[in-house]
Every structure is written in structure tokens, then in C-alpha cells.
Amino acid sequence: MEHRGSSSLWKVLAVDLIVAVFVLLNFAYYHHVRTPERDPGAASESIVVIEKPQYDVRFSFDVVGFENSSLVMLNISALTDKEITASTFCIDYDTSKLTYKSTEAGSGLHCDLINVREKDGTLTVSADIDADTPYLFVRTDAVSGSDAAQAETALSIAFECSDPQGAGIEDFSLSVNPARLLTTDNQLATFTLLNGSSVLDSSGDFRVKFPDKFTDGEVIETENSYMSANVNVTYYTKTVDLGKNKTLCHVIDIYVRSYDYFRTAIYEDRIDGGYNQRIKPLTLAKQNNAIAAINGDYCTARSKGIVVRNGILYRTEPFQDILVMYADGSMKTFEEGTYNGIDFSKENVWQIWSFGPALLTDDGQTKTEFNSVVCKANPRSAIGYFEPGHYCLVTADGRGEGGSVGLTMSELSQLFYDLGCTAAYNLDGGKTSVSVWGDRVINNPYDGGRASSDIVYIPRDQVLE
């Protein structure tokens, strides 16, 4: 056997040491310097938190009175660096104090194509570009010097004031229709509406409000949750303790990036089919690629009731309490007899349901009296509203199914109050009450449930028509 000398041994050790250092450096580089690839199964690492972006347009308004004159001017101003091609404002004013006179384009507006509709104390003022201009409002990059920081007056709206004390900002309520604030590539623009430093309205893109609720495009789906670039939906159950009895409730918590991801579907897209026009909610949900759905108000089962679905007006004859969803994402309930003078054909209305009753007061408190003859414990389906972009769909088992007795109207009202909703509305219940998640029914419908005409649903991420 041949033995190595001491010199050779040191050489070998030196080479081994160099190799070892090289391996350690590479290990450190790949594990601590390079960004590791995401594990597809690690949902928490797949969520991208979006920093709050700058708004595309900043709107503001003020009210100006004139000495020795009854004339009052509402001035709407805009500050933007985007090419905005269309916008619509909705202005509510006190008709006992003010009379609308005229609308004029200001120096901040690039066109004179202004359409004004006035009815019952509400003005709808729309503006669109004309053939000679590429955008609607004066852009900040077109304004030089110190004026670049100032919003330009876009519209001046004149009113006659009958009150000797004049009118102020408090006499007007101004909102921007997010579905009608468009850029040159036909995309929705984000905006703020300011009265001084107070934000009165927010963007039509709810990612601004809920930056941690959406991804940057990937879909993250589990057995009871779904997150994408446009929707965030979670399903859970909640047991309501009623003393000697209990009721299992199924809650679908919803965040949407845009109002038009809170959708409805009517079987055969018509409402004149009566009880014969019906389909199982699960089937209708699958046809519309829904991740979550519940039954609607069974709008074909009666000939009355205002019906607006996905912005389309189907019927105008009133029936009991209604729930209105507007294009700014807000929801409001109206009790029977309080909405006869309201024009629900406006373009800023997205959905109207007619069944009821309303479950919370206008200030979000529980109710003890309801416009319904079915107030005893029953299976229930209902919609809850927290704020624009955040909603929930709830079904309650009952009539013994799954050991549940159901909920009375008072108990249903208390449930939505406990969830933190500011408005809530009862849909068709009893045997009609069905809740869907993906490809399965998740509640315990009474006697297996019944088919009906329509659903409320949240779609899987897709390009909406």
C-alpha cells in the first residue's frame, strides 16, 4: 500500500477546503440571496398586497352665493392627468329651498356635450367628449406653473334659492357614477370626491379600499374560500342559539373589486313565466360559472314588484319592501310606500329585489316590526350589506332540517346586526331557501329544496360582458 507524504496531504486538504467554501457560498446564495420560487400550495405567500394607488381623478365641489341675488352656484371641479372620456354626476338638492335653473361648462371641461336630467330633486348630469377633443377634463400636464395644483371648474350649476339665508354645501348631496367614469381605452377610472379634506365618495375600484383582499391575477381556492383579482369569497357556518333550540346558518362573506361582480341571473332571462319558469339554483349557478350563490326573490312568481337585474329594468310596479344596489356599490332598503316617487330607471341602479322585508333600520339597528305575514321561525335566505364592496349572503336551515328550527324575522334581524351589517334584506325562504358553493348545495334545504326563477351569485374570475 502506498502512503501519501505530509506535503501532498496538505495540498489535498487545501483543495477540499476550497471546494467546501465554494459549495457553502452557493448554498447561501440560493437560499438567502435569490428570491425563492413560490410554493403553489402556500396560499399566504401567493397574496400580493397592492399599495394604495393615486386616484385618476380628484373631484371637489363648492357652493357660491351672490350678494343681493337669489342665485346660487354649485361648482364641480376636476383635477386629473388621465384622459377621461365620459363622466356622470348625480346631485340631490332640497326642492323646498332650491329650484334648478341651468348648467354651464366651466374652463376645466373640454366639451359642451352635457346632458342634464332633472326629476324630483335629483339632477343627473352627464358629459362626454366631442369629435374635436381626445379627453374630457383639463389635464394637469396641460396646466403650467402654480395653476397645476388647482382643480379646474368643470361644471357650474345654477339654482334659484327661496331661502333669504341662502344655501350651503349641506343642502346638496353629490356622487359620481363609477360605471360612467371612463378612460380612452374604455376602462373605469378611480376617483375621490372631496368637500374640503373630507372624502365623501370613493373609487369604483374597491381594491383601493381593500388592498389585501385580492390577488394580482392568480386564483387561490380552498374548500371554503376563493380569492382572485376581482373577488374574495369565504364560506362558514354560524349556529344561532335560541335557548332550547338552535339553527344552523350558512354565511358567505363577499368582497368584490367592482360592483358588477355582485350579480344576478334569471332563468331564460324573462319574468313572465310564472311558477312554471323555474330551475334548480345549483343548475343556474353552474350555468353562470358561480363560485357562490343563493336563491333570489322568485321574481316570476308574481306580477308585481320592481325588478332590475344587472342594470336591466324588467318591471316597475311596486310590491312591498325593496332592496336597491347602486353602481357605486352601496345598498339601501326602502319600505313599502316610501319609494313611489323615485326613478329607478336611472343608469346608476344595478340591482333591485322585491320581496322583503327590510331587516334593519336606516341607521343599521335591529327591527321588531316587519312588513311581512311570515314572521315565525322558517328557513331563510337574505342579503347583508356592510359597505360598498363588502356584502354577505346568508341562509338559515329550518323546519327540522339538520336539527334546525329556523329563524323568526326578529332573530334574522339580530343575526345581521351581530354580523356587523348596516343594511339587510330578506329573500324568498322556506323550501326555496338554497345556498350553493361551487358544484354543491351547502345548506340543508327543507324537503330537498325547490326550483325557482333566479339567483344572486358571485362569479369565478372571468371577463364580464
C-alpha positions as CSV (number, residue, x, y, z in Angstrom):
1,M,0.0,0.0,0.0
2,E,1.4,3.4,-0.9
3,H,1.4,6.2,1.7
4,R,1.0,9.9,0.8
5,G,3.6,12.3,2.2
6,S,2.7,15.3,4.5
7,S,3.1,17.8,1.7
8,S,0.6,16.0,-0.5
9,L,-1.8,15.7,2.3
10,W,-1.9,19.5,2.9
11,K,-2.4,20.0,-0.8
12,V,-5.4,17.7,-0.8
13,L,-6.8,19.4,2.4
14,A,-6.4,22.8,0.7
15,V,-8.3,21.7,-2.4
16,D,-11.0,20.1,-0.2
17,L,-11.3,23.3,1.8
18,I,-11.7,25.5,-1.4
19,V,-14.4,23.1,-2.7
20,A,-16.3,23.2,0.6
21,V,-16.2,27.1,0.7
22,F,-17.5,27.2,-2.9
23,V,-20.4,24.8,-2.0
24,L,-21.3,26.9,1.1
25,L,-21.3,30.1,-0.8
26,N,-23.5,28.7,-3.5
27,F,-25.8,27.3,-0.8
28,A,-26.0,30.7,0.9
29,Y,-26.7,32.5,-2.4
30,Y,-29.5,30.2,-3.5
31,H,-31.2,30.1,-0.1
32,H,-30.7,33.6,1.2
33,V,-30.0,35.9,-1.7
34,R,-32.1,34.7,-4.6
35,T,-35.9,35.1,-4.2
36,P,-37.2,31.6,-3.7
37,E,-39.8,30.3,-6.0
38,R,-43.3,30.3,-4.6
39,D,-44.8,27.1,-3.4
40,P,-48.2,26.8,-5.2
41,G,-49.6,25.3,-2.1
42,A,-48.6,28.2,0.2
43,A,-51.6,30.5,-0.1
44,S,-50.2,33.1,2.2
45,E,-47.2,33.7,0.0
46,S,-49.3,34.0,-3.1
47,I,-51.3,37.0,-1.9
48,V,-49.9,40.3,-3.3
49,V,-50.6,43.4,-1.2
50,I,-51.3,46.3,-3.5
51,E,-50.2,49.7,-2.3
52,K,-53.0,52.3,-2.4
53,P,-52.7,53.9,-5.8
54,Q,-53.2,57.6,-6.6
55,Y,-56.7,58.3,-7.9
56,D,-57.1,59.0,-11.6
57,V,-59.4,62.0,-10.9
58,R,-59.9,64.2,-7.9
59,F,-63.3,65.9,-7.8
60,S,-64.4,68.7,-5.5
61,F,-67.3,71.0,-5.2
62,D,-68.3,74.2,-3.5
63,V,-71.4,76.5,-3.3
64,V,-71.2,80.2,-4.1
65,G,-73.9,82.7,-3.3
66,F,-74.2,86.3,-4.7
67,E,-75.0,89.4,-2.7
68,N,-78.4,90.9,-3.4
69,S,-79.3,87.9,-5.5
70,S,-81.2,84.7,-5.0
71,L,-79.0,82.8,-7.4
72,V,-76.7,80.1,-6.0
73,M,-74.0,78.3,-8.0
74,L,-72.8,74.7,-7.4
75,N,-69.3,74.4,-8.9
76,I,-67.9,71.0,-9.6
77,S,-64.1,70.9,-10.2
78,A,-61.7,68.2,-11.5
79,L,-58.0,67.6,-11.2
80,T,-56.6,64.7,-13.3
81,D,-53.7,63.6,-15.5
82,K,-55.8,60.9,-17.2
83,E,-57.6,61.0,-20.5
84,I,-61.2,60.8,-19.2
85,T,-63.8,60.4,-21.9
86,A,-67.1,60.2,-20.0
87,S,-68.5,61.1,-16.6
88,T,-71.9,61.3,-14.8
89,F,-72.7,63.1,-11.6
90,C,-75.8,62.7,-9.5
91,I,-76.8,65.7,-7.5
92,D,-79.6,65.7,-4.9
93,Y,-80.9,69.0,-3.6
94,D,-83.6,70.4,-1.3
95,T,-86.6,71.2,-3.5
96,S,-88.3,73.2,-0.7
97,K,-85.4,75.6,-0.8
98,L,-83.9,75.4,-4.3
99,T,-85.1,75.4,-7.9
100,Y,-82.8,74.2,-10.7
101,K,-82.1,76.7,-13.4
102,S,-79.2,75.8,-15.7
103,T,-75.9,74.0,-16.2
104,E,-72.8,75.5,-17.9
105,A,-69.5,74.1,-18.9
106,G,-66.5,75.6,-17.0
107,S,-62.9,76.2,-18.1
108,G,-62.0,72.7,-16.8
109,L,-64.2,70.9,-19.3
110,H,-63.1,70.2,-22.8
111,C,-66.5,69.8,-24.4
112,D,-70.0,71.2,-24.3
113,L,-71.8,67.9,-24.7
114,I,-73.7,68.0,-21.4
115,N,-76.9,66.1,-20.8
116,V,-79.0,67.1,-17.8
117,R,-82.0,65.2,-16.5
118,E,-83.9,66.7,-13.6
119,K,-86.6,64.9,-11.6
120,D,-88.0,65.3,-8.0
121,G,-84.9,67.0,-6.5
122,T,-82.3,64.9,-8.3
123,L,-80.1,66.0,-11.2
124,T,-78.3,63.6,-13.4
125,V,-75.5,65.5,-15.3
126,S,-73.6,63.5,-17.9
127,A,-70.7,64.7,-20.1
128,D,-68.9,63.0,-23.0
129,I,-66.1,64.1,-25.3
130,D,-66.9,65.5,-28.7
131,A,-65.3,64.8,-32.0
132,D,-62.7,67.5,-31.6
133,T,-61.2,66.6,-28.2
134,P,-59.3,63.5,-27.0
135,Y,-60.4,63.8,-23.4
136,L,-63.0,65.4,-21.2
137,F,-61.3,67.3,-18.3
138,V,-58.4,69.7,-18.4
139,R,-55.3,67.6,-17.5
140,T,-52.7,68.6,-15.0
141,D,-49.9,68.1,-17.5
142,A,-51.6,70.7,-19.7
143,V,-51.6,73.3,-16.9
144,S,-48.3,75.1,-16.2
145,G,-47.0,76.9,-13.2
146,S,-48.8,77.3,-9.9
147,D,-52.1,76.6,-11.5
148,A,-51.1,72.9,-11.9
149,A,-52.0,72.2,-8.3
150,Q,-55.5,73.7,-8.6
151,A,-58.6,71.8,-9.8
152,E,-60.3,73.4,-12.7
153,T,-64.0,74.2,-12.6
154,A,-65.7,71.6,-14.9
155,L,-69.4,72.4,-14.3
156,S,-71.3,75.4,-12.9
157,I,-74.9,74.6,-11.9
158,A,-77.3,77.4,-11.2
159,F,-80.2,77.3,-8.6
160,E,-82.8,79.8,-7.5
161,C,-82.9,79.9,-3.7
162,S,-86.1,80.8,-1.9
163,D,-84.5,81.0,1.5
164,P,-83.2,84.5,2.4
165,Q,-80.4,82.9,4.3
166,G,-79.1,81.3,1.1
167,A,-77.9,77.7,0.6
168,G,-74.8,75.9,1.6
169,I,-72.9,72.6,0.9
170,E,-75.2,70.9,3.4
171,D,-78.1,71.4,1.0
172,F,-76.5,69.3,-1.7
173,S,-75.5,65.7,-2.0
174,L,-73.2,64.9,-4.8
175,S,-72.0,61.5,-6.1
176,V,-70.1,60.2,-9.1
177,N,-71.3,57.2,-11.1
178,P,-68.3,54.8,-11.2
179,A,-69.7,52.9,-14.1
180,R,-69.7,56.2,-16.2
181,L,-66.2,57.4,-15.4
182,L,-64.3,56.1,-18.4
183,T,-60.9,56.5,-19.9
184,T,-59.9,56.5,-23.6
185,D,-59.4,52.7,-23.5
186,N,-62.9,52.3,-22.1
187,Q,-61.6,51.4,-18.6
188,L,-63.1,52.5,-15.3
189,A,-61.2,55.4,-13.7
190,T,-60.7,55.7,-10.0
191,F,-61.7,58.9,-8.2
192,T,-62.2,60.8,-5.0
193,L,-64.8,63.3,-4.3
194,L,-63.7,65.9,-1.8
195,N,-65.5,68.6,0.3
196,G,-62.5,70.3,1.7
197,S,-60.4,67.5,3.2
198,S,-63.3,65.0,3.8
199,V,-63.7,62.1,1.4
200,L,-67.4,61.9,0.5
201,D,-67.1,59.1,-2.1
202,S,-64.5,56.7,-3.2
203,S,-63.3,54.8,-6.2
204,G,-65.4,52.4,-8.2
205,D,-62.4,50.0,-7.8
206,F,-62.8,48.6,-4.3
207,R,-59.2,47.3,-4.4
208,V,-58.3,50.8,-3.2
209,K,-60.4,50.2,0.0
210,F,-59.5,46.5,0.5
211,P,-55.9,46.1,-0.8
212,D,-55.3,42.8,0.9
213,K,-58.5,41.1,-0.4
214,F,-57.5,40.5,-4.0
215,T,-54.5,38.9,-5.8
216,D,-52.6,40.3,-8.8
217,G,-54.2,37.8,-11.1
218,E,-53.7,34.3,-9.8
219,V,-56.7,32.3,-8.3
220,I,-56.3,30.9,-4.8
221,E,-59.0,28.4,-4.0
222,T,-59.6,26.1,-1.0
223,E,-62.6,24.1,0.2
224,N,-64.3,27.1,1.6
225,S,-62.6,30.2,0.1
226,Y,-61.9,31.7,-3.3
227,M,-59.6,34.7,-3.9
228,S,-58.8,36.2,-7.3
229,A,-58.0,39.6,-8.9
230,N,-61.7,40.6,-8.7
231,V,-63.5,38.6,-5.9
232,N,-62.8,37.3,-2.5
233,V,-65.4,34.9,-1.1
234,T,-65.4,32.8,2.1
235,Y,-68.0,30.3,3.4
236,Y,-68.5,29.5,7.0
237,T,-71.3,28.3,9.3
238,K,-72.7,30.0,12.4
239,T,-75.0,28.4,14.9
240,V,-77.6,30.7,16.4
241,D,-78.5,29.6,20.0
242,L,-82.2,30.1,20.6
243,G,-82.4,28.7,24.1
244,K,-83.9,25.3,23.9
245,N,-83.4,25.3,20.1
246,K,-80.7,26.0,17.6
247,T,-80.4,27.0,14.0
248,L,-77.5,26.4,11.7
249,C,-76.8,29.4,9.4
250,H,-74.6,29.4,6.3
251,V,-72.7,32.7,5.7
252,I,-70.9,33.6,2.5
253,D,-68.7,36.6,3.1
254,I,-68.0,38.6,0.0
255,Y,-65.6,41.3,-1.2
256,V,-65.8,42.4,-4.9
257,R,-63.4,44.7,-6.7
258,S,-66.2,46.2,-8.8
259,Y,-69.9,46.4,-8.2
260,D,-70.6,44.3,-11.4
261,Y,-69.2,41.2,-9.7
262,F,-72.2,41.1,-7.4
263,R,-74.5,39.6,-10.0
264,T,-77.9,38.0,-10.5
265,A,-79.3,35.5,-13.1
266,I,-82.9,34.9,-14.2
267,Y,-83.8,31.6,-15.8
268,E,-84.5,32.2,-19.5
269,D,-83.8,35.9,-18.9
270,R,-87.5,36.8,-18.6
271,I,-90.0,37.3,-15.8
272,D,-93.4,36.4,-17.4
273,G,-93.2,32.6,-16.9
274,G,-94.9,32.4,-13.5
275,Y,-94.4,29.3,-11.4
276,N,-93.6,27.3,-14.5
277,Q,-90.4,29.3,-15.1
278,R,-88.1,27.7,-12.6
279,I,-84.8,25.9,-12.3
280,K,-82.7,24.5,-9.5
281,P,-80.4,27.1,-8.0
282,L,-77.4,24.8,-8.3
283,T,-78.0,24.3,-12.1
284,L,-78.4,28.0,-12.7
285,A,-75.3,28.7,-10.6
286,K,-73.3,26.3,-12.7
287,Q,-74.6,27.8,-15.9
288,N,-73.2,31.2,-14.8
289,N,-69.9,29.9,-13.5
290,A,-70.7,30.9,-10.0
291,I,-68.4,30.2,-7.0
292,A,-71.2,31.1,-4.6
293,A,-74.9,31.7,-4.9
294,I,-78.3,31.7,-3.1
295,N,-81.8,31.8,-4.4
296,G,-83.3,35.2,-5.2
297,D,-86.7,36.7,-4.7
298,Y,-88.5,34.3,-7.1
299,C,-89.5,37.3,-9.2
300,T,-91.5,35.3,-11.7
301,A,-93.9,34.0,-9.1
302,R,-95.8,37.3,-9.0
303,S,-96.8,40.0,-11.5
304,K,-95.8,42.9,-9.2
305,G,-92.5,44.1,-7.8
306,I,-89.8,46.4,-9.3
307,V,-87.2,44.2,-10.9
308,V,-83.8,45.5,-12.0
309,R,-81.1,42.9,-12.7
310,N,-77.5,43.6,-13.8
311,G,-78.6,47.1,-14.8
312,I,-81.6,46.0,-16.9
313,L,-85.1,47.2,-15.9
314,Y,-87.7,44.5,-16.2
315,R,-90.7,45.7,-14.2
316,T,-91.8,48.9,-12.4
317,E,-95.0,48.1,-10.5
318,P,-94.3,48.3,-6.7
319,F,-94.6,45.4,-4.3
320,Q,-93.7,45.6,-0.6
321,D,-90.2,46.5,0.6
322,I,-87.4,46.6,-1.9
323,L,-83.6,46.4,-1.8
324,V,-81.6,48.7,-4.2
325,M,-78.0,48.2,-5.2
326,Y,-76.4,51.2,-6.9
327,A,-73.5,51.3,-9.3
328,D,-71.3,52.8,-6.5
329,G,-71.6,49.5,-4.6
330,S,-73.9,50.9,-2.0
331,M,-77.2,49.2,-0.9
332,K,-80.3,50.7,0.6
333,T,-83.7,49.2,1.6
334,F,-86.9,51.1,1.1
335,E,-90.1,50.2,2.9
336,E,-93.3,49.9,1.0
337,G,-94.9,53.3,0.3
338,T,-91.6,55.2,0.6
339,Y,-90.2,54.8,-2.9
340,N,-93.1,55.5,-5.3
341,G,-91.6,58.8,-6.4
342,I,-88.1,57.5,-7.0
343,D,-86.9,57.0,-10.6
344,F,-85.3,53.5,-10.5
345,S,-84.6,53.5,-14.2
346,K,-81.5,55.7,-13.7
347,E,-78.3,54.3,-15.0
348,N,-76.7,54.3,-11.6
349,V,-79.0,51.5,-10.4
350,W,-77.5,48.0,-10.7
351,Q,-80.0,45.6,-8.9
352,I,-83.5,45.9,-7.3
353,W,-85.1,43.0,-5.4
354,S,-88.8,42.9,-4.5
355,F,-89.7,40.5,-1.7
356,G,-88.6,41.6,1.8
357,P,-89.0,42.7,4.4
358,A,-86.1,45.1,5.2
359,L,-84.4,43.7,8.3
360,L,-82.5,46.7,9.7
361,T,-83.5,50.3,10.2
362,D,-81.9,53.1,8.1
363,D,-79.2,53.6,10.7
364,G,-78.4,49.9,10.9
365,Q,-80.3,48.9,14.1
366,T,-82.4,45.8,14.7
367,K,-86.2,45.9,13.9
368,T,-89.1,44.5,15.9
369,E,-91.9,45.2,13.3
370,F,-91.7,43.9,9.8
371,N,-93.7,44.3,6.6
372,S,-94.4,40.5,6.3
373,V,-97.0,38.0,7.3
374,V,-94.4,35.2,7.6
375,C,-92.5,36.3,10.8
376,K,-92.5,33.0,12.6
377,A,-89.4,30.7,12.5
378,N,-88.7,29.4,9.0
379,P,-85.8,28.6,6.7
380,R,-84.4,31.9,5.4
381,S,-82.3,33.4,2.7
382,A,-81.1,37.0,2.9
383,I,-78.6,39.6,1.7
384,G,-76.4,41.6,4.0
385,Y,-74.6,44.9,3.3
386,F,-71.6,46.2,5.2
387,E,-70.2,48.9,2.9
388,P,-69.6,49.4,-0.8
389,G,-67.6,46.3,-1.9
390,H,-68.4,44.2,1.1
391,Y,-71.5,42.0,1.4
392,C,-72.8,38.6,2.6
393,L,-75.3,36.0,1.6
394,V,-77.0,34.1,4.4
395,T,-79.2,31.0,4.5
396,A,-80.7,29.6,7.7
397,D,-81.8,26.0,7.9
398,G,-85.2,25.3,9.4
399,R,-88.4,23.2,9.9
400,G,-86.3,20.4,11.5
401,E,-83.7,20.0,8.7
402,G,-80.3,19.4,10.2
403,G,-81.8,19.8,13.6
404,S,-82.6,23.5,13.0
405,V,-85.9,25.2,13.8
406,G,-85.3,28.2,11.6
407,L,-85.3,31.9,12.4
408,T,-88.1,34.4,13.1
409,M,-87.8,37.8,11.4
410,S,-86.6,39.4,14.7
411,E,-83.9,36.7,15.0
412,L,-82.8,37.2,11.4
413,S,-82.6,40.9,12.1
414,Q,-80.5,40.3,15.2
415,L,-78.2,37.9,13.2
416,F,-77.3,40.6,10.6
417,Y,-76.8,43.2,13.3
418,D,-74.4,40.8,15.1
419,L,-72.6,40.2,11.8
420,G,-72.0,44.0,11.6
421,C,-74.2,44.8,8.6
422,T,-75.6,48.2,8.1
423,A,-78.5,47.0,5.9
424,A,-80.1,43.6,5.3
425,Y,-83.0,42.2,3.2
426,N,-85.0,39.0,3.3
427,L,-85.4,37.0,0.1
428,D,-87.7,34.1,-0.6
429,G,-87.4,31.4,2.1
430,G,-89.0,28.2,3.2
431,K,-88.5,25.4,0.8
432,T,-87.0,27.9,-1.7
433,S,-84.0,28.7,0.5
434,V,-80.9,27.1,-1.1
435,S,-77.3,28.0,-0.8
436,V,-74.6,26.9,-3.3
437,W,-70.8,26.7,-3.1
438,G,-69.0,25.6,-6.3
439,D,-70.7,22.5,-7.5
440,R,-72.6,21.6,-4.4
441,V,-75.5,22.7,-2.2
442,I,-74.1,23.7,1.2
443,N,-77.2,24.2,3.4
444,N,-79.9,21.8,4.4
445,P,-82.9,22.8,2.3
446,Y,-86.3,21.9,3.6
447,D,-87.6,18.7,1.9
448,G,-84.7,18.9,-0.5
449,G,-85.4,22.5,-1.7
450,R,-87.4,23.7,-4.6
451,A,-86.5,25.2,-8.0
452,S,-87.1,28.9,-8.5
453,S,-86.6,31.5,-11.2
454,D,-83.5,33.4,-10.1
455,I,-80.3,33.5,-8.1
456,V,-77.9,36.0,-6.5
457,Y,-74.3,34.9,-7.2
458,I,-70.6,35.8,-7.3
459,P,-68.8,34.6,-10.5
460,R,-65.5,32.9,-10.7
461,D,-62.9,35.3,-12.1
462,Q,-63.7,36.0,-15.7
463,V,-64.2,38.8,-18.2
464,L,-67.7,40.1,-17.6
465,E,-69.8,41.1,-20.5
